[in-house]
Amino acid sequence: MPNQALRENNQHTASRNVGVWGPKEVAEILLGQDSLGTECETVLRALFTTGQFSELRDLVDRLLAKFSDSFFLNNLAGATYSQLGQYSQAEVCYRSCVGLSPSDAVSYYNLGTSQLAQHKNDEARRSLETACGLKADYAHALNSLGIVQKIQKDFQSAVTSFSSAVKAKPDFYMALVNRGATVAMIGDTDGALRDLEEAISVSPGTGLAYRNMGAIYMQAGDVDSAIKSFKKAVECDPADFESLCGLGNGLKALGKSDQAVESYKKAISVNPNYIKAHKNLSAIHLYEPGDHYLQILEDLDNSAVAKGYDLCELSFALAKAHEDTAEIEKAFGYLRRGNACRKRMLGYEIEQDRRLFSLLRSAQPSLADATLDVKAGDGEPIPIFIVGMPRSGTTLAEQIISGHSAVTGGGELPLVDKLGKRLATDPGPNLGEELVGFRRQYLEELQKLSGGRRFVTDKMPHNFRYLSLILAAFPEAKLVHVTRDPAATCWSNYKSLFPATDLGYSNDLDDLVSYYRLYTDLMRLWDTCYPGSIYHLDYDRLTEDPQTHIGRLLETLDLPPEAPCLSPHLNRRPVLTRSDSQVRRPIYKNSSSAWRVYQDHLGGTFDTLEGFSSSSR
């Protein structure tokens, strides 16, 4: 009898081996029965555990045609389809499970995860919320719910869900890692690191927590700690290509280019399709005709698998490679494609910046009238704001200034935009009081970076937009505006892929020209309204005569001359901008003419551009 045969076959399943028959033989027996018993379920589970998913899918489909109301078969079919990556079919099966057992939390969890895998985030959230409602301490459902909420940028709810998952299951490694990553996204670096440390204590041999820790340290500018964390992640898993790439980023930030190249190449050897490693490698690798890594890039491009931001990164990497091999027409084509892709992703329109600049100009009189009557307190750091268009030389300026013993280099701080954008665009009736609060919050953050030094640089280029706010809140601040040849500046922006989402103007040549004019007009307004308050540093003149212009810069900042300021390439502080490689070289001339190799492809776009000029240079 069939059941007798199944019982005999079950003796073999304990060792995870179907044994006597394969799926076809099992199908013949099961389809000949009037009902599915425990022996049948045991055999089917055994087929699942042996990993014969394609065969099992075909078998279960045939069985479901006969036993469509079997909860077990629908659940097994959903799991099988999920193993095969066929999540839409899995969703159908799990919906049947929910219909057959509406109070089963596991079925809603499975339904939610299949929807999440298809990026049906709203549906996944509803299913997972139902699962958690049916079983309040369902740790895995809570963790998956947190993932959906994080994707939807509902960060506070995500933290709550991950916390509930950890409460239900204190040793839940992934929930701890996920909570740490989410807490980091809302700015609580210390809390994120605590979660990741706890995850490591739960599973010290698992590398994901170390990788996330490395990313958080990099974001915070603690490159040494980031490198240590990425190295630990790679020790846990030498094939962790994402950590190898992160390690390369850290080494690159410290100027250790040879080691960074080695790390990127290791990442690529593990996963040749990992486009981020190729993009980062392209910044410091000189491609030659027939280059192995150029061939991989072209193979990736021909495969047409890259989408979204991956396609942007691939395009910019190919542009750099073909520029190195003097194939300028190809390079320009890839730049055009990558920029067009990025602009579509961001949905950028120049009108949004025109509106912003109009608001900034309108707010200036109110901010000037509300300027605080304050001085730097004892032990309170004085900010040095270094502003200008991106890619204008602001990183070099910071390397020069932060070489001084009285200065800490703060890098690109997002604080002014985060804390003060509303004040700079829409000052209200309580402006004076709000300026005091803005000043206090900013200086508290600056104090954490100062290391006890008197001055801290803030090299966020786009702070040029907020100079009226800055001068109202920090009358003691030093302002350095870096200018460069306008065509060179615009071209350098166009050939740079910025991960930030507020540089959409850089992805279109016409937008770039329009934005550059907005920038110069605004800087002329600031220069007129605040005469003598802004020091204008010409990058091109600086590179022609470094000693003279560095001396003038330090004098303006009330900093006595120090030799390290004259050798910014020897400044070993981490550099986390696109200029990290350039500033490791001694100051060099003529970089502003590099764009001319593309001149024939630009159609005269930059011909009418005029640079910023001021009598206060």
C-alpha positions in Angstrom: 0.0 0.0 0.0 1.2 3.5 -0.7 1.2 4.6 3.0 3.2 1.5 3.9 5.8 2.4 1.2 5.9 6.0 2.5 6.5 4.7 6.0 9.4 2.6 4.8 10.8 5.6 2.8 10.5 7.8 5.9 13.1 5.7 7.6 15.6 7.3 5.2 14.5 10.9 5.7 16.0 11.3 9.2 19.4 11.6 7.5 18.0 14.4 5.2 17.9 11.9 2.2 14.8 11.1 0.4 16.4 7.7 -0.2 14.3 5.2 -2.2 12.5 7.6 -4.6 12.9 10.9 -6.2 10.1 13.5 -6.7 8.5 11.7 -9.7 8.1 8.4 -7.8 6.8 10.3 -4.7 4.3 12.1 -7.0 2.9 8.8 -8.3 2.3 7.6 -4.8 0.8 10.8 -3.4 -1.5 11.5 -6.3 -3.0 8.1 -5.9 -4.2 8.8 -2.4 -7.4 10.3 -1.3 -5.9 12.5 1.4 -2.5 13.7 2.7 -1.3 12.1 5.9 1.6 12.7 8.2 3.8 10.3 6.2 3.1 12.3 3.0 4.1 15.5 4.8 7.3 14.0 6.1 8.4 12.9 2.7 7.6 16.3 1.2 9.6 18.0 3.9 12.5 15.7 3.2 12.4 16.7 -0.5 12.5 20.4 0.7 15.5 19.8 3.0 17.5 18.1 0.2 17.2 21.3 -1.9 15.4 19.8 -4.9 13.3 23.0 -5.2 12.6 22.9 -8.9 11.4 19.3 -8.8 9.5 19.9 -5.6 7.8 23.0 -7.1 6.5 20.8 -10.0 5.3 18.1 -7.7 3.6 20.5 -5.3 1.8 22.2 -8.2 0.4 18.9 -9.3 -0.7 18.0 -5.7 -2.3 21.4 -5.2 -4.5 20.8 -8.3 -6.0 17.9 -6.3 -5.6 19.1 -2.7 -6.1 22.9 -3.1 -7.4 23.4 0.4 -4.4 21.8 2.0 -2.8 24.4 4.3 0.4 22.3 4.5 0.8 22.1 0.7 0.1 25.9 0.1 2.7 26.7 2.8 5.2 24.3 1.4 4.6 25.7 -2.1 5.1 29.3 -0.8 8.4 28.3 0.8 9.6 26.5 -2.3 8.8 29.4 -4.6 10.6 31.7 -2.2 13.7 29.5 -2.3 13.6 29.8 -6.1 13.2 33.6 -5.9 9.7 33.4 -7.4 8.1 35.7 -4.9 4.9 36.6 -6.8 4.0 32.9 -6.9 4.9 32.6 -3.2 2.6 35.5 -2.4 -0.3 33.6 -4.0 0.4 30.5 -2.0 0.7 32.5 1.3 -2.6 34.3 0.6 -4.2 30.9 0.4 -2.7 30.1 3.8 -4.1 33.3 5.3 -7.5 32.4 3.8 -7.3 28.9 5.2 -6.1 30.0 8.6 -6.9 33.7 9.3 -5.5 33.7 12.8 -2.1 32.2 11.9 0.6 34.8 12.5 3.2 32.8 10.7 1.2 32.9 7.5 0.9 36.7 7.6 4.6 36.9 8.3 5.4 34.7 5.3 3.0 36.8 3.1 4.6 40.0 4.3 8.2 38.8 3.5 7.1 37.7 0.0 5.6 41.1 -0.6 8.7 42.8 0.8 10.9 40.9 -1.6 8.8 42.3 -4.5 9.1 45.9 -3.0 5.3 46.0 -2.3 6.1 47.9 0.8 2.7 49.2 1.8 1.2 45.7 1.4 4.1 44.1 3.3 3.7 46.5 6.1 0.0 45.7 6.5 0.7 41.9 6.5 3.5 42.2 9.0 1.5 44.5 11.3 -1.3 41.8 11.2 1.3 39.1 12.1 2.5 41.2 15.1 -1.1 42.0 16.1 -1.8 38.2 16.3 1.4 37.5 18.1 2.8 40.5 20.0 6.2 38.8 20.8 6.8 37.5 17.2 10.5 38.6 17.0 11.0 37.8 13.3 7.8 39.6 12.2 8.8 42.6 14.3 12.2 42.7 12.7 10.8 42.5 9.2 8.2 45.1 10.0 11.1 47.4 11.1 12.8 46.8 7.8 9.7 47.9 5.9 9.3 51.0 8.1 13.0 51.9 7.6 12.6 51.6 3.8 9.6 53.9 4.1 11.7 56.3 6.1 9.5 55.9 9.1 12.6 55.7 11.2 11.0 56.1 14.7 8.5 53.4 14.1 11.3 51.2 12.7 13.4 51.7 15.9 10.3 50.8 18.0 9.8 47.6 16.0 13.4 46.5 16.2 13.4 47.3 19.9 10.3 45.1 20.4 12.0 42.3 18.4 15.1 42.5 20.7 12.8 42.5 23.8 11.1 39.4 22.6 14.5 37.8 21.6 17.4 39.4 23.4 20.0 37.5 21.3 18.5 38.5 18.0 21.6 39.5 16.0 19.9 40.9 13.0 17.4 43.0 15.0 20.3 44.5 16.9 22.2 45.3 13.7 19.1 46.7 12.0 18.3 48.9 15.0 21.8 50.2 15.1 21.7 51.0 11.4 18.4 52.9 11.8 19.5 54.8 14.9 22.5 55.9 13.0 20.3 57.3 10.2 18.5 59.5 12.7 21.8 60.9 14.0 22.3 58.9 17.2 25.8 57.6 16.5 26.5 56.6 20.1 23.3 54.6 20.3 24.0 52.9 16.9 27.5 51.8 18.1 26.0 50.5 21.3 23.6 48.3 19.4 26.3 47.0 17.1 28.6 46.2 20.0 25.8 44.3 21.6 25.3 42.4 18.3 29.0 41.5 18.2 28.8 40.2 21.7 25.9 38.0 20.6 27.7 36.7 17.5 31.4 37.8 17.5 32.2 35.7 14.4 29.6 37.4 12.2 30.9 40.4 10.2 27.8 42.4 9.3 27.8 44.4 12.6 31.5 45.2 12.0 30.7 46.4 8.5 27.9 48.6 9.7 30.2 50.0 12.4 32.8 50.8 9.8 30.2 52.7 7.8 29.1 54.7 10.8 32.7 55.6 11.7 33.3 56.7 8.2 30.3 58.9 8.3 31.5 60.4 11.5 34.9 61.1 10.1 36.7 58.6 12.4 38.6 56.9 9.6 41.0 54.9 11.8 38.2 53.3 13.7 36.4 52.6 10.4 39.4 50.8 9.0 39.7 48.7 12.1 36.0 47.7 11.9 36.2 46.9 8.2 39.2 44.7 8.8 37.4 42.8 11.5 34.5 42.3 9.1 36.9 40.9 6.5 38.5 38.6 9.1 35.0 37.2 9.8 34.4 36.7 6.1 37.2 37.2 3.6 34.6 37.2 0.8 32.8 40.2 2.2 33.2 42.4 -0.8 31.3 45.3 0.7 33.6 45.5 3.6 36.6 45.2 1.3 35.3 48.2 -0.6 34.6 50.1 2.7 38.2 49.3 3.8 39.4 50.7 0.5 37.5 53.9 1.1 39.1 54.3 4.5 42.6 53.7 3.2 41.9 56.2 0.3 40.8 58.8 2.7 44.1 58.6 4.5 46.0 58.9 1.3 47.1 55.2 1.2 46.2 54.8 -2.4 48.2 51.7 -3.1 46.5 49.8 -0.3 43.1 51.1 -1.3 43.6 49.9 -4.8 44.5 46.4 -3.5 41.4 46.4 -1.4 39.1 47.4 -4.2 40.7 44.8 -6.5 40.1 42.1 -3.9 36.4 43.2 -3.7 36.2 42.9 -7.5 37.9 39.5 -7.5 35.2 38.3 -5.1 32.3 39.9 -7.0 33.3 41.3 -10.5 29.7 42.7 -10.7 30.1 44.9 -7.7 29.9 48.3 -9.4 30.6 50.4 -6.4 34.1 48.9 -6.1 34.8 49.6 -9.7 33.6 53.2 -9.3 35.8 53.8 -6.3 38.8 52.1 -8.0 38.4 54.3 -11.1 39.2 57.4 -9.0 42.7 56.2 -8.3 43.5 53.7 -11.0 45.1 54.7 -14.2 43.6 52.6 -17.0 45.6 51.6 -20.1 44.4 50.1 -23.4 43.5 46.4 -22.8 43.2 47.0 -19.1 41.7 44.0 -17.3 39.5 46.2 -15.1 38.3 48.2 -18.1 37.3 44.9 -19.8 35.2 44.0 -16.8 33.5 47.4 -16.9 32.7 47.0 -20.6 31.4 43.4 -20.0 29.1 44.8 -17.3 27.9 47.5 -19.6 27.2 45.0 -22.4 25.2 42.8 -20.0 22.8 45.7 -19.4 22.2 44.5 -15.8 23.0 47.8 -14.1 20.0 49.9 -13.2 19.4 53.1 -11.2 22.4 54.4 -9.2 24.4 51.3 -10.3 24.1 52.5 -13.9 25.2 56.0 -12.8 28.3 54.6 -11.1 29.1 52.3 -14.0 28.8 55.2 -16.5 31.1 57.5 -14.5 33.7 54.7 -14.0 33.6 54.0 -17.8 34.0 57.7 -18.5 37.1 57.9 -16.3 38.6 54.7 -17.9 38.1 56.0 -21.4 39.5 59.4 -20.6 42.6 57.7 -19.3 42.9 55.8 -22.6 42.4 59.1 -24.5 39.0 58.0 -26.0 37.4 61.3 -25.3 34.3 60.8 -27.4 33.5 57.6 -25.6 34.2 59.2 -22.2 31.9 62.1 -23.0 29.1 59.7 -24.1 29.3 57.8 -20.8 29.3 61.1 -18.8 26.2 62.2 -20.7 24.5 58.9 -20.0 25.4 58.8 -16.3 24.4 62.4 -15.7 21.1 61.9 -17.5 20.4 58.9 -15.4 21.2 60.7 -12.1 19.0 63.7 -13.1 16.1 61.4 -13.8 16.6 59.7 -10.4 16.6 63.0 -8.5 13.8 64.6 -10.6 15.7 67.8 -10.5 14.5 71.0 -12.0 16.5 74.3 -11.9 13.4 76.2 -10.8 13.6 74.6 -7.3 17.0 76.4 -6.8 15.8 79.6 -8.4 13.0 79.6 -5.7 15.5 78.9 -3.0 17.9 81.6 -4.0 15.0 84.1 -4.2 14.0 83.3 -0.6 17.6 83.6 0.5 17.9 87.1 -1.0 14.6 88.2 0.5 15.5 87.1 4.0 18.8 89.0 4.1 17.6 92.3 5.4 15.8 90.7 8.4 18.8 88.6 9.2 21.2 91.6 9.0 18.9 93.6 11.4 18.9 90.7 13.9 22.7 90.2 14.0 23.7 89.0 17.4 25.8 91.2 19.6 28.1 88.4 20.9 31.7 87.4 21.1 33.3 84.0 21.3 33.4 82.8 24.9 36.3 81.3 26.7 37.1 77.9 25.3 34.4 78.3 22.7 35.6 77.4 19.2 35.5 80.0 16.4 34.2 78.6 13.1 36.1 79.1 9.9 33.5 78.7 7.1 35.1 77.7 3.7 32.5 78.1 1.0 32.1 78.2 -2.8 31.0 76.0 -5.6 31.8 72.3 -5.2 35.0 71.4 -7.0 36.3 74.9 -6.7 39.3 74.2 -4.4 37.6 74.2 -1.0 39.3 71.0 0.0 42.8 72.4 -0.7 41.9 75.5 1.3 40.9 73.4 4.2 44.1 71.3 4.0 46.1 74.5 4.1 44.2 76.1 7.0 43.8 72.9 9.1 47.6 72.4 8.9 47.9 75.2 11.5 48.3 74.1 15.1 45.4 76.3 16.2 42.9 74.8 13.8 40.9 71.5 13.6 39.7 70.4 10.2 36.0 69.7 10.6 35.3 68.7 7.0 31.9 69.1 5.3 29.5 69.6 8.2 25.8 69.4 7.4 24.9 71.5 10.4 24.1 74.9 8.9 21.6 73.4 6.4 20.1 71.0 9.0 19.8 73.5 11.8 19.3 76.8 10.0 17.8 76.5 6.5 14.4 77.7 7.7 15.8 80.7 9.4 17.8 81.6 6.3 14.8 81.4 4.0 11.8 82.3 6.2 12.8 84.3 9.3 9.8 84.7 11.6 8.9 87.1 14.4 11.1 85.3 17.0 14.2 85.5 14.8 16.5 86.9 17.5 15.6 84.1 19.9 15.9 81.5 17.2 19.3 82.8 16.1 20.6 82.3 19.7 19.3 78.7 19.6 20.9 78.1 16.3 24.2 79.5 17.5 24.1 77.4 20.6 23.3 74.1 18.8 25.9 74.7 16.1 28.7 75.5 18.6 27.8 72.5 20.8 28.5 70.3 17.8 31.6 72.2 16.8 33.0 71.8 20.4 32.8 68.0 20.0 35.2 68.3 17.0 37.5 71.0 18.2 40.0 68.9 20.2 40.6 71.9 22.3 41.8 74.1 19.4 40.6 77.6 19.0 39.4 77.3 15.4 37.4 74.6 13.6 36.8 74.6 9.8 33.4 73.9 8.3 34.1 73.1 4.6 30.5 72.6 3.4 30.7 74.4 0.0 27.0 75.1 -0.2 27.1 77.1 2.9 27.7 80.0 0.5 23.9 80.1 0.3 23.6 80.8 4.0 26.2 83.6 4.6 23.6 86.1 5.8 22.5 83.6 8.4 26.1 82.7 9.4 27.1 86.4 9.8 24.0 87.1 11.9 24.6 84.2 14.2 28.4 84.2 14.3 29.7 87.7 13.9 33.2 86.5 15.1 33.3 83.7 12.4 35.9 83.8 9.6 34.6 83.4 6.0 36.7 82.1 3.2 35.1 82.0 -0.3 37.1 79.9 -2.8 36.7 80.8 -6.5 38.1 79.0 -9.6 37.9 79.4 -13.4 34.1 79.0 -14.0 34.4 76.6 -16.9 36.8 74.4 -15.0 34.5 74.5 -12.0 31.4 73.6 -13.9 33.1 70.8 -15.9 34.5 69.3 -12.7 31.0 69.2 -11.3 29.6 67.5 -14.4 32.2 64.8 -14.4 31.7 64.1 -10.7 29.0 61.7 -9.4 27.8 63.1 -6.0 26.0 60.7 -3.7 24.3 63.7 -2.1 20.8 64.5 -3.3 21.1 68.3 -3.3 23.4 68.7 -6.3 21.0 67.9 -9.0 22.1 70.9 -11.0 25.5 69.2 -11.6 23.9 66.6 -13.9 23.0 68.8 -16.8 25.3 71.3 -18.5 22.6 74.0 -19.0 21.5 73.6 -15.4 25.1 73.9 -14.3 25.5 77.2 -16.1 22.3 78.5 -14.7 23.2 77.5 -11.2 26.7 79.0 -11.5 25.0 82.3 -12.4 22.7 82.0 -9.4 25.8 81.4 -7.2 27.8 84.4 -8.5 24.8 86.7 -8.2 24.2 85.7 -4.6 27.9 86.0 -3.7 27.9 89.5 -5.2 25.0 90.4 -3.0 26.7 89.1 0.1 29.9 90.9 -0.8 27.9 94.2 -1.2 25.9 93.7 2.0 28.9 92.6 4.1 31.9 94.5 2.7 35.2 93.2 4.1 33.6 90.3 5.9 34.4 87.6 3.3 37.9 86.7 2.1 37.9 85.6 -1.5 40.6 83.1 -2.3 41.4 82.5 -6.0 42.3 78.9 -6.5 44.1 79.5 -9.8 46.2 82.3 -8.4 46.9 80.2 -5.3 48.4 77.4 -7.4 50.5 80.0 -9.3 52.1 81.5 -6.2 51.2 79.4 -3.1 53.5 81.1 -0.7 52.1 84.6 -1.3 48.4 83.6 -1.2 48.8 81.2 1.7 50.5 84.0 3.7 47.6 86.4 2.9 45.0 83.8 3.8 46.6 83.1 7.2 46.9 86.8 7.9 43.2 87.4 7.2 42.4 84.6 9.6 44.6 86.1 12.3 46.8 83.0 12.3 50.5 83.4 12.6 52.5 81.7 9.7 53.3 78.0 10.3 55.4 75.9 7.9 52.9 73.0 7.7 50.4 75.3 6.0 52.8 75.7 3.1 52.8 71.9 2.5 49.1 70.9 2.6 49.9 67.6 0.8 51.7 66.4 4.0 48.6 67.1 6.1 47.6 63.6 7.2 44.1 64.3 8.4 41.4 62.2 6.6 39.9 63.7 3.5 36.4 62.4 2.7 35.6 64.4 -0.5 36.2 63.7 -4.1 39.4 65.7 -3.9 41.1 63.3 -1.5 43.6 62.1 -4.1 44.4 65.5 -5.6 45.2 67.1 -2.2 47.8 64.4 -1.4 49.9 65.9 -4.2 52.0 69.0 -3.9 50.1 72.1 -5.1 50.2 72.0 -8.9 49.2 74.4 -11.7 47.1 74.2 -14.8 44.4 71.8 -13.4 41.8 74.4 -14.5 42.6 73.7 -18.2 41.9 70.0 -18.1 38.3 70.5 -19.3 39.5 71.7 -22.7 40.0 68.1 -24.0 36.2 68.0 -24.1 35.7 71.4 -25.5 34.6 70.1 -29.0 31.8 68.2 -27.4 30.4 71.1 -25.3 28.8 73.2 -28.1 30.1 76.4 -26.5 28.1 75.9 -23.3 30.7 77.6 -21.1 31.5 80.4 -23.5 29.4 83.1 -21.8 30.3 82.2 -18.2 31.8 84.9 -16.1 33.6 84.2 -12.9 33.0 85.9 -9.6 35.1 89.1 -9.0 35.4 91.3 -6.0 37.4 94.3 -5.0 38.2 92.7 -1.7 40.6 90.1 -3.1 
